[in-house]
Amino acid sequence: MPPKPAPGFKGNKSHLPQKPCAACGLPMTWRKKWARNWESVLYCSDACRKAKGTKPDTP
């Protein structure tokens, strides 16, 4: 889990961990909501969770 933000934190997310979404491949940035289960978060949204069996559309 990343360290707690300093009191003057202004929302710079560049230092937070990222990982790709299992469905679409786009990078997901760590969210406070995911702090307890960041290792088990696989999808960036409910739409990706529903489409988990399909391949992303890439040319």
C-alpha positions in Angstrom: 0.0 0.0 0.0 1.4 3.4 -0.9 2.2 5.9 1.9 -0.5 8.2 3.2 -0.5 11.5 1.3 1.0 14.6 3.1 -1.5 17.1 4.5 -0.7 19.4 1.5 -1.5 16.8 -1.1 -2.9 18.4 -4.2 -3.8 15.3 -6.2 -0.6 14.5 -8.1 -1.0 10.8 -8.9 2.3 10.3 -10.7 3.8 8.6 -7.6 0.9 6.1 -7.1 1.2 2.5 -8.4 -0.4 1.5 -11.6 -1.3 -1.7 -13.3 -3.1 -2.6 -16.6 -6.8 -3.6 -16.7 -7.3 -7.3 -17.4 -10.0 -6.6 -20.0 -9.0 -3.4 -21.9 -5.3 -3.1 -21.0 -5.5 0.6 -20.1 -3.5 1.6 -17.0 -5.3 1.8 -13.7 -4.0 4.1 -11.0 -4.3 3.1 -7.3 -7.4 4.6 -5.6 -8.0 5.0 -1.9 -11.2 2.9 -2.3 -9.0 0.0 -3.5 -6.5 0.3 -0.6 -7.5 -3.0 1.1 -7.6 -5.1 -2.0 -5.3 -3.5 -4.6 -3.7 -6.9 -5.3 -7.1 -8.4 -6.3 -8.3 -5.5 -8.4 -8.3 -6.7 -12.0 -10.7 -4.4 -13.9 -10.9 -0.6 -14.3 -14.7 -0.4 -14.4 -17.9 -2.4 -14.3 -18.1 -2.4 -18.1 -14.7 -4.1 -18.3 -15.7 -6.6 -15.6 -18.8 -7.5 -17.7 -16.7 -7.8 -20.9 -13.9 -9.8 -19.3 -14.2 -12.7 -21.7 -13.8 -10.6 -24.8 -10.5 -9.3 -26.4 -9.9 -5.6 -26.6 -10.4 -4.1 -30.1 -7.0 -3.2 -31.5 -6.2 -2.5 -35.1 
